[in-house]
Amino acid sequence: MRTEALPLTVADLLCKQATARPHAPALQDAHGVLSFAQLDHWACRIAQALLASGVGPGERIAVLAENRREYIGLQLAAAKIGVTVACQNWRLADAEAEHCLSLVSPRLVFVSARHAEVLVRIGWSECPVIGLDSDFDGFVAGGSGIDLGLDVEAEQGLVILYTSGTTGLPKGAVISQRAMVARAMCFAAEYGITAEHAYVAWSPLFHMAATDFSLATLMLGGKVIVQDGLDIDRLCSTIAHEMIGWLVAMPGMIDQLIDGLKRNRTRPHGVRLVGAMADLVPLQQIAELTGLLGAPYINTFGATETGLAPASGALLAPGVVPTGLAKRESGFCRVRLVDADDRDVPQGTPGEAALRGPTLFSGYWNAPEVNAHDFRGGWFRMGDLFVRRADGSLDFVDRAKYLIKSGGENIYPAEVERVLLAHTGVADAVVVRRRDERWGEVPAAFVALQPGAGVTSEALLRACREQLAGYKIPKEIRFVELASFPRSSTGKIQRHEVERQWLAA
């Protein structure tokens, strides 16, 4: 006998908190605090306004804005009516921004005054634009705030978060309501996060860290503190006054946070966990930061596509320089380590992580060939190589798909090489990762010029600045002879050999 049981959605769990804890603080920013009842009422009004504007279930809206309460309000409203929010990365160059918007064919674009000029520069006219600073209050004014009680499929996409593309353009990862609820459950179960813990959303809401864990915190009954970017002094003040569950800290800002904690003489009110990307952070920095906060560093390995899976549970003791970075497999997924032929590798042998589990995304938007390849055999291939130890823990080895992780951003070399190779004076080029004390890794380019070409590094950097986000621009360009590139038998430049031979020189 089989019965159909529909999974809960993000909207269902928000409604539960609004009923059980109506007066508890839910969303805080520079303009004040909304209780759960107020937040749910506001989300209902926004949802009604979307429907009245002709945005129906299964369709998409786009948001191009800094962190602000309206951003989360739109995500919650979308959850109530089965609409997907495409979260636009305002760090991208204009050509990339136009690609990301056109890819998802939104019915409406919501933009802040700070980033409205992007739409002007790219000549966006494919759908109406709502200004968050000028039009939004009027947009939602007609809504009654009464929940429509719609049955929304849990497999309906809730957000689209963009990831770097192996062929040079960003891809849109679709995260469903099912996946977002599962990520909240993983957040609670792995870390012991409860309604007593606040989350500080300082990193951009177009990324997993801010969107996933803001929504998870609200579903669990905790307070989300929306911060408009990284303000170290404000963050230190929050640390001193709030009980924080997970304080996200990543390469590029940890040294600033350490300095800020010392300068402000911050005494933490309570931080349960701190960190991210332990593999890219100097070990001494981990020890110093955790010592100042009295909290362990979280030794995770996840992705936009997977959430906290595959490895989310290992903690590094506070105030101690780690002696190893082995990771513990998440309880909310199944992980296989496989070879190039999709066969399981023996214990102790490197293999690519292949995942199944409820936190997994639903595929890349409008990319059937990529999805067929990455989900072959019913398992999602992460493109990351691990070794499994005898105790079941996982050691990160390398990336099967060559990827540069710079701070909180992913960069595929093809994105940068596409620009370099388009220059008429360039004969060939390769971009590799270079270790960096602040950002973890940064891109470095090696370029061979056409005979007689008088191309300068500044000319190439100028082309990169015109077409790429700032974090993707090479931090150095070295000119080399075309014949000196180390190549495979098929003529392909061998990136690891470039790293080994030339970056060490």
Secondary structure by P-SEA (a helix, b strand, c coil): cbbbbbcccaaaaaaaaaaacccccccccccccccaaaaaaaaaaaaaaaaaaccccccbbbbbccccaaaaaaaaaaaacbbbbbcccccccaaaaaaaaaaacccbbbbccccaaaaaaaccccbbbbbcccccccccccccccccccccccccccbbbbbbbcccbbbbbbbcaaaaaaaaaaaaaaccccccbbbbcccccccaaaaaaaaaaaaabbbbbbbccccaaaaaaaaacccccccccccccaaaaaaaaaaaccccccccccccccccccaaaaaaaaaaacbbbbbcccccccccccccccccccccccccbbbbbbccbbbbbbcccccccccccccccccccccccccccccaaaaaaaaccccccccbbbbbccccbbbbccccccccccccbbbbaaaaaaaaaaccccccbbbbbbbbccccbbbbbbbbbcccccccaaaaaaaaaacccccccccbbbbbbcccccccccccccaaaaaaccccc
